[in-house]
Structure formats: C-alpha cells, structure tokens
Amino acid sequence: MRRAPETLPQMQLKDPLGTAPTNPSSSKSNIILTGFMGTGKTSVGAAVAKQLGMPFVDMDDEIERQAGMEISEIFSRFGEGHFRRIEKDICRHMATLSGTVIATGGGTPLDPENRAAMCFAGMVVTLCCLPAELGRRLEGDTKRPLLEGTLKSSSLAGLYEQRKTAYDSFPFILDTSNRSVTNTAQRIGDLWRDAGSRSKSLLVNVPGDQDYAVYFAPGALESLGVILENRGIESKIAVVSDSHVAGFYLNTVLRSLRSSGFDAFSVVLPPGETTKSLHYASRLYEKFVEGGLDRRGAVVALGGGVVGDLAGFAAATFMRGIPLVQCPTTVLAMVDSSVGGKTGLDTKDGKNLIGVFKHPVVVCADVDTLQSLDTDEKRCGLAESIKHAFIGDEGLLRAFEDDGCEAALDPENLSRSLEVKRRIVEQDPHERGIRELLNFGHTVGHAIEAHTRYSIRHGEAVSLGMVAAARISHRMGTCDSGVVERLEAVLRQTALPVRHTWDADGIIPFLSADKKAFRCTPRFVLIRSVGEVENGWKVDAAVVRDVLEEMRIDGL
Ligand SMILES: NC(=O)c1ccc[n+]([C@@H]2O[C@H](COP(=O)([O-])OP(=O)(O)OC[C@H]3O[C@@H](n4cnc5c(N)ncnc54)[C@H](O)[C@@H]3O)[C@@H](O)[C@H]2O)c1
C-alpha cells in the first residue's frame, strides 16, 4: 500500500471571494443591477428599492464616499488601477449585505472575482440598451471618466462589445431601450417577487469559454423566457424532455419562452437511462432538422441527468454545436450533472462511453420541480450533495446533520453543494487532475453498480462507495474513526445504505474495469478529514476486500 507515483495534484480549493460566509442561509438575498454606463442602473436601482422598501447602495457613490473625492478625480490622480482596487474591495463586501438593492459600476463585472461575488450576493440583473439610445442618454455627460475618450473616438459600441460577454453571463438581462425607469423597475420587482427573493445563483468560470450562471429559484421555469431574452438567440428553441418531466413542466416552459417572443418546439423522449443512446441522439437530430433548428437557435434540456447528458451531447454535435440551456429537475442534475460540461451516451460496452464537453449558456434550476420528484430519486440525488459536503464544505454537512435532508433541498444548500463542484471543475475543467476528487465514493460505487448489473440505484451505490472509501482511509491511517461514524450517520439519516449483502469477491474484479483506473489499477480518493480529500491512492485489493466484508451483513 503506497501512494501512486503518478499521484495527481491534491485538493486545493480556492475561495473566490475570500469571504465565504460561515452561515449564508441566515442572510437574505440582494438585488444587483449591472450593465454598461447609461443603461439606467442608478435610476432603476433607486426605483426598485423604493418599490420594494429596500435600502439602495450605488457602488460608485460608495467608492466616492470612501475615497473622499469624485471618481473622475480618482482616475486623474491615481489612475484606473487604483479605482478598480477600491471597487473590488467594495464588491467583496457586497457578499455580506442582506436585502439591499445594489447598482454596480459599468466596469465592475469585467473582473471574474467581482462577477463571482455579485452572483454570490443575490439576484443579478443586467440592464442593456441599444447603442443609438445609449449615445443619446450619455450625450453631455461629463461625470464619466471613461466616456470622454470613448465618445471622442466614436467607439462606444466597441467598448460595449468588449464588455458584453461579462454582462451576458448573469441570469437576467433586461433591455431598457424602450422602457421607462418605472416600467423596468416594475419588471425587476415582479422577477424578485416571483423568484428572486428566494433565489441563489453562482457563476461558473470556464477557462477559454464564456462564464455561465446557475440560477436556483422556486418557480424559475416561469422566468425562463426572460432569462433567455437578449442572449443572442434569434431562431428556434428545441425543448428536449422526457415524458415524466414533460407532463409536469413542458407547458410552463413553452409558455414562458413564447411569451418572451421565442419560437419554441418540443421533443419528448422516453424516461430512463436507456434513452442515453446514439439511437435517441439521432432521433433528436432528425427532430431538430424537422423543427428548423439552426445555429442561431438553442437547445433547452428540461429534465434529470439523462435528458441533460443526451440533449447536451446533441447540442454539442448538431451543426458543430449550438447553445445549450440546462433546466435540471432532479437533485442529482441540480447539484451535479448540469454543471461541469460533461455530456455522455451509453453503449452496450459501458456507461458514458461517448461524450464531449459542452458548457451551457445558463443553468435554470427551478427548485419547485423537486416537489414532483419521487422520494427515492431525491434520496439518491442527495448522495452527491453529501459527497460534496464531505469533500469540501463542513458547514453544509452540519446543516444536513442539524436539519435533515429537507434542508438539503433549500435553494441555498443546493447551490452550496454545487459550489463545491464549481470550485473543483474551474481548476480542472477537463478532468486531468483535481477533478478526480469528485470521484470520492465512486470507485467502489461503480464496481457495485457493475456487479449488480445496474439494478442498484446510482446514489445507493455511491453511498456504499463513500462508506468503503472512508473505511479504507481509516485503515490506511489517513482519518480517524470519527469521520467514518459521521459519514455513516448522515447517510443513514438520509435513508441511504451503509451496509450490503454481496460477496466482496464478486465486486473486486470490477474495480480495475473502472473508467478512471490507471493501467487497470484502481485509484482511490481517500479522506483525511471533512473538507480534506486526496486522489491518486493505490490500495491493495486485500484491504478493499476486508472493508467490503466488514460492511457486509447477511439478509439485509
Ligand atoms: N454529466 C455529468 O456530469 C453527470 C454527472 C452525474 C450523473 N450524470 C448522469 O445523470 C444520469 C442520472 O440522472 P438522474 O438521477 O437525474 O436521473 P434521470 O434523468 O433518469 O431522472 C430520474 C427519473 O426522475 C424523473 N424525473 C426527473 N425530474 C423529475 C421531476 N421534477 N418530477 C418528476 N419526475 C422527474 C425522470 O423522468 C426519471 O424517470 C445518469 O445517466 C448519469 O450518468 C451525468
């Protein structure tokens, strides 16, 4: 038993804000307005605050107050870099505010850490405006230091284009060109009342690709049309779903898209893992052609991980790739499969053997959809949430321990669970190293699934796999027995299995067949303590066998 020489980099989670609150569930969400100069952030922000009876903070005013001088003076005396540093500090502070309307500066979201902080702080709405209207609004404005040169060089539209990618990464984009301040404020107020006040969002930074927001909110599907407005989707939208999910939510989605002016059609497939196949991928291509989908359109995946993986694969490959929107409706899809960009199809030779990376443009997770989800599906999805808590967030684990699994279905805790995955995949988007940490419990879990010919649910297999990984860790001396006891207690509390009835010798051969095995040698993710895991461990088959035998009880 020794560490593999090819051991991959060990876990090192970065806190993007430097300010992760210890108990974020106690805070109320904020409304954050952003967008280019002249789109109306300050006037609309003040109107929204008045309408909802919330305090209003204008970041530019706050910067001037802190610096004791006007922004133009900060620019001329200390330069833009100094201004951006103050802005960044204030942006971090936003994460500690609660129930406030905040208008950011026009350049605030250009910095990826600022974007992450904004999403973390609440419901972010980007205001946009047609360039001609912007020019008219900004004429004669002398207070904006970046404006003078920009207008002189007639490159207002150019500057806007440069910033557009950053603005477009947020969940909501509202065009204010032909709207009054009151009308825009009203629309934002409605969004807030419908979904925003209990919403949570986070931003996934994809190196070399566009950031995308994951938006968790009750009733979010009703806002899907608004979420997709002004995202450059000019053509048809294909909504892909399975017949279970479609029965509950397809009409809501089509209504929302159509009321925002989209031309949407649906493709409904049979539910279940067998649909994740090349056969159904070709069926989708045929339906896409029939429906007139092209590269200016988009695919919406409405369903669990099966629909997400299949529709994601089809969106990645149809016409060499068209935009994808993920609308996850299972716990597993919300905390795991809708984010990270993996898509997969099964073949007769194995699960997820075919796949490509395809990131969505936005993830819209309507937590109300979990109400119709089967209890067993919820329970099994929670296995991944518990995994995230063990590998990266002890506070989340405490929330599960104190409040039970219902707490895990709260938007705050769902997003917190996904946050662990986000931090890992951002550091290793293509699974060349640290992303393997997400495999905690999956090495033995996959072997159990294969041994039982997939008759066991994935979440149950992962639950047993995590117990095995923790017990192996204890045997290898990386953790104390307290970690094992804590893991088993929270899994039992969620009605997930911690004991099994199979002969260990039946499971062992499947370990080396795992996709993530290296030269037929399985590699384990072991745990040191909650929040501290390591990948790349080689473990003697005898140790795994002993552990599986000690977990075995007859007649379970
Ligand atoms: N791409 C990734 O990163 C990734 C990660 C983990 C898992 N996966 C894949 O995800 C798949 C499993 O996903 P899953 O667990 O979501 O299963 P699933 O998509 O099969 O959904 C489970 C069942 O619940 C039904 N359902 C879904 N949402 C519902 C709702 N709100 N109300 C009522 N019924 C609903 C479905 O019709 C289905 O019958 C596997 O194929 C797995 O390989 C992918």
The ligand as a MOL file (V3000), in Angstrom:
LIG
                    3D

  0  0  0     0  0            999 V3000
M  V30 BEGIN CTAB
M  V30 COUNTS 44 48 0 0 0
M  V30 BEGIN ATOM
M  V30 1 N -22.8140 14.9250 -16.9710 0
M  V30 2 C -22.4390 14.7480 -15.7360 0
M  V30 3 O -21.5360 15.4000 -15.2150 0
M  V30 4 C -23.1610 13.7340 -14.9080 0
M  V30 5 C -22.9280 13.6510 -13.5220 0
M  V30 6 C -23.6470 12.7440 -12.7820 0
M  V30 7 C -24.5820 11.9140 -13.4070 0
M  V30 8 N -24.7820 12.0190 -14.7560 0 CHG=1
M  V30 9 C -25.7780 11.1790 -15.4290 0
M  V30 10 O -27.0730 11.5240 -14.9520 0
M  V30 11 C -27.9420 10.4210 -15.1350 0
M  V30 12 C -28.8140 10.2640 -13.9110 0
M  V30 13 O -29.5410 11.4450 -13.7240 0
M  V30 14 P -30.8260 11.4950 -12.7690 0
M  V30 15 O -30.5070 10.8400 -11.4940 0
M  V30 16 O -31.2850 12.9080 -12.7480 0 CHG=-1
M  V30 17 O -31.8450 10.5260 -13.4900 0
M  V30 18 P -32.9640 10.7260 -14.6320 0
M  V30 19 O -32.6660 11.8230 -15.5160 0
M  V30 20 O -33.1720 9.3730 -15.2170 0
M  V30 21 O -34.2490 11.0930 -13.7740 0
M  V30 22 C -34.7460 10.1570 -12.8460 0
M  V30 23 C -36.2540 9.9060 -13.0280 0
M  V30 24 O -36.9470 11.0060 -12.4830 0
M  V30 25 C -37.8530 11.5540 -13.4480 0
M  V30 26 N -37.8960 12.9710 -13.1790 0
M  V30 27 C -36.9050 13.8700 -13.3750 0
M  V30 28 N -37.2500 15.0470 -12.8620 0
M  V30 29 C -38.4850 14.9100 -12.3380 0
M  V30 30 C -39.3650 15.7740 -11.6530 0
M  V30 31 N -39.0190 17.0000 -11.3150 0
M  V30 32 N -40.5770 15.3080 -11.2840 0
M  V30 33 C -40.9210 14.0110 -11.5640 0
M  V30 34 N -40.1280 13.1390 -12.1790 0
M  V30 35 C -38.9190 13.5840 -12.5620 0
M  V30 36 C -37.2880 11.1540 -14.7780 0
M  V30 37 O -38.2950 11.0980 -15.7500 0
M  V30 38 C -36.6930 9.7900 -14.4820 0
M  V30 39 O -37.7160 8.8270 -14.5390 0
M  V30 40 C -27.0580 9.2390 -15.4280 0
M  V30 41 O -27.1830 8.8910 -16.7790 0
M  V30 42 C -25.6550 9.7090 -15.1260 0
M  V30 43 O -24.6940 9.0700 -15.9370 0
M  V30 44 C -24.1010 12.9020 -15.5000 0
M  V30 END ATOM
M  V30 BEGIN BOND
M  V30 1 1 1 2
M  V30 2 2 2 3
M  V30 3 1 2 4
M  V30 4 1 4 5
M  V30 5 2 4 44
M  V30 6 2 5 6
M  V30 7 1 6 7
M  V30 8 2 7 8
M  V30 9 1 8 9
M  V30 10 1 8 44
M  V30 11 1 9 10
M  V30 12 1 9 42
M  V30 13 1 10 11
M  V30 14 1 11 12
M  V30 15 1 11 40
M  V30 16 1 12 13
M  V30 17 1 13 14
M  V30 18 2 14 15
M  V30 19 1 14 16
M  V30 20 1 14 17
M  V30 21 1 17 18
M  V30 22 2 18 19
M  V30 23 1 18 20
M  V30 24 1 18 21
M  V30 25 1 21 22
M  V30 26 1 22 23
M  V30 27 1 23 24
M  V30 28 1 23 38
M  V30 29 1 24 25
M  V30 30 1 25 26
M  V30 31 1 25 36
M  V30 32 1 26 27
M  V30 33 1 26 35
M  V30 34 2 27 28
M  V30 35 1 28 29
M  V30 36 1 29 30
M  V30 37 2 29 35
M  V30 38 1 30 31
M  V30 39 2 30 32
M  V30 40 1 32 33
M  V30 41 2 33 34
M  V30 42 1 34 35
M  V30 43 1 36 37
M  V30 44 1 36 38
M  V30 45 1 38 39
M  V30 46 1 40 41
M  V30 47 1 40 42
M  V30 48 1 42 43
M  V30 END BOND
M  V30 END CTAB
M  END
